[in-house]
Amino acid sequence: MKIGDPARIQLIFERALVENCLVPDLWIRYSQYLDRQLKVKDLVLSVHNRAVRNCPWTVALWSRYLLAMERHGVDHQTISVTFEKALSAGFIQATDYVEIWQAYLDYLRRRVDFRQDSSKELEELRSAFTRALEYLKQEVEERFNESGDPSCMIMQNWARIEARLCNNMQKARELWDSIMTRGNAKYANMWLEYYNLERAHGDTQHCRKALHRAVQCTSDYPEHVCEVLLTMERTEGTLEDWDIAVQKTETRLARVNEQRIKAVEKEAALAQQEEEKAEHRKRARAEKKALKKKKKTRGADKRKADEDDEKEWGDDEEEQPSKRRRVENSIPSAGEAQDLEVETGLFGKSAPIDVDPPSKQKERAAVLKRDVPKVPHDSSKDSITVFVSNLPYSMEEPDVKLRPLFEACGEVVEIRPIFSNRGDFRGYCYVEFKEEKSALQALELDRKNVEGRPMFVSPCVDKSKNPDFKVFRYSTALEKHKLFISGLPFSCTKEELEEICKAHGTVRDIRLVTNRAGKPKGLAYVEYENESQASQAVMKMDGMTIKENVIKVAISNPPQRKVPEKPEAKKGPGGPMVPRQIYGARGKGRTQLSLLPRALQRPSTTAAQAENGPAPKPAVSTAATTEAPKMSNADFAKLLLRK
């Protein structure tokens, strides 16, 4: 554009629009260049038409299109049809409708010859103003709960046209009276606008009447309105008018000052109440923290007493306290749960307790533990078994409650819930089916809500044999037909979000992201029928406000997860170190002595580096260094006696 070659500029714009046809700013720059530089009618109107066809939700493109058609002398019928298309384009803000109506009314006003008292164009202009007010009141307010024109700019323009161009002050006063009754009487600038119109095209009597009403109604800047009234009476009024104006202004200002003092006092009282509430919350938190600490101390003493009782009764084995220290409410993985089941059986112990323990906790455990033999996990049945987790710990009789849910997928052979050593439900279980297809169908129940929590259903896989096995049912690649929405209010439901999204295309699926407890995280994925609908939804919904939350919308493209590398050897500050397993379970002690004669010692290939430097390169082959030749006692004796 600096060089000024029109053909090259047009070509680059066209190339850019091939890949960015849904970017309104690019269309605006292109059409603006054509309007100001080339000014070729067919080319300009063609580009404007393509712009509103690709980005119909952008009101600026429609306004520029109407101006371009007027600039190039398009007939009135065509312009009116284009305006009707703009009204049905579906703008995303109420103010957009006000802007397009204003552009059309400006066009109609420029068609009128105001030197004539009445004309067809003038009547059309007045009927258009009337229709605009009705449209904003009925259509726009019903859709957006606001007219988009709180200051009544369209009515103000109509009043100015009637007063200045049509010399019809009576109609202008009626319009301004309607403006004031729509909640604008409390603003000083609105009264002063009306006053200036009366000063220019009305009379002094109506000016005085307007200012008297303004003094009584204005709440934002009453001093300014009072000053204007006194200035007018000082210039044009009589002594009686001056006295009335002074009395009214003094009374009004005294009342305003009294209201402001009360408002300040009320604000100070509210601030004091907030401080008291904050102090009360602070004390409550401190008390709660102290109580929690006290309960924690009691719990530790109680656990210690229970352990002593268990040792006295001989109820547990030596490793039992270490098992109790594990967090029982944590949810292990499928492989860990299988290992745990193989070790401890179905309910954590292989035999019931015959002797009643002294504590109530042991009494409850004795009731819950039943004489059930150990059920070792059969890995051959993994294909017909699913692992179910993230269930509520408070669920009573999980096998009874879950059976109807899974029987809808096929015949259920067995449901094995896992309990802790004290008889508490661990929140996960195994469901064994008769057929493999039933197990595959049961995987569709993943994330189903059960008693307020999302139930996780995954294949039964032994992680000790498949440590890298992970199940994630959703795609982690770029999906151009799917949107990722963040910043949603936690109270937003799936139905409410679908109502918003379906206005921009056909919605196939909506998924609200929740945590393990089923609480929303303010994130969602919305799948559309095709890429164009998703792109249009991004343009319209990004930055939208939902329940006072500004949301962000983008095409779904999750970042790649970083898989941690599995180090084969521990690394220290000086470099890689020898794995601990080479030296035994207790590591390499300082007092360990090598019982192998130096003559037979060979550098180990497993150590990548010696303690204080790089390992020396062996002169012999790897096979010779890895295995030392076997020697008898006689060979050792010869070595020791050799001089």
Salt bridges, closest charged atoms under 4 A:
GLU14 OE1 - ARG50 NH2 2.87
ASP35 OD2 - HIS48 NE2 3.13
ASP35 OD1 - ARG71 NH1 3.96
GLU70 OE2 - ARG110 NE 2.84
GLU84 OE2 - ARG131 NH1 2.80
ASP113 OD1 - ARG115 NE 2.98
GLU123 OE2 - ARG126 NH1 3.71
GLU124 OE2 - HIS76 NE2 2.70
GLU124 OE1 - ARG111 NH1 3.31
GLU162 OE2 - ARG126 NE 2.97
ASP177 OD1 - ARG213 NH2 3.87
GLU193 OE2 - ARG160 NH2 3.15
GLU198 OE2 - ARG173 NE 2.68
ASP203 OD1 - HIS206 ND1 2.67
GLU223 OE2 - ARG260 NH1 2.82
GLU233 OE2 - ARG208 NE 2.64
GLU236 OE2 - ARG199 NH1 2.68
ASP241 OD2 - ARG208 NH2 3.53
GLU258 OE2 - LYS262 NZ 3.78
GLU310 OE2 - ARG324 NH2 2.52
GLU310 OE2 - LYS362 NZ 2.68
ASP316 OD2 - ARG324 NH2 3.34
ASP316 OD1 - LYS349 NZ 3.00
GLU328 OE1 - ARG422 NH2 3.47
GLU341 OE2 - ARG416 NE 2.88
ASP382 OD1 - HIS377 NE2 2.94
GLU407 OE2 - ARG403 NH1 3.87
GLU411 OE1 - LYS434 NZ 3.75
GLU414 OE1 - ARG416 NH1 3.63
ASP424 OD1 - ARG364 NH1 2.87
GLU432 OE2 - LYS381 NZ 3.40
GLU432 OE1 - ARG416 NH1 3.57
GLU435 OE1 - LYS437 NZ 3.81
ASP446 OD2 - ARG447 NH1 2.84
GLU451 OE2 - LYS401 NZ 3.38
ASP468 OD1 - LYS566 NZ 3.01
GLU479 OE1 - LYS482 NZ 3.30
GLU496 OE1 - LYS547 NZ 2.95
GLU499 OE1 - LYS502 NZ 3.17
GLU527 OE2 - HIS481 NE2 3.31
GLU611 OE2 - LYS588 NZ 3.47
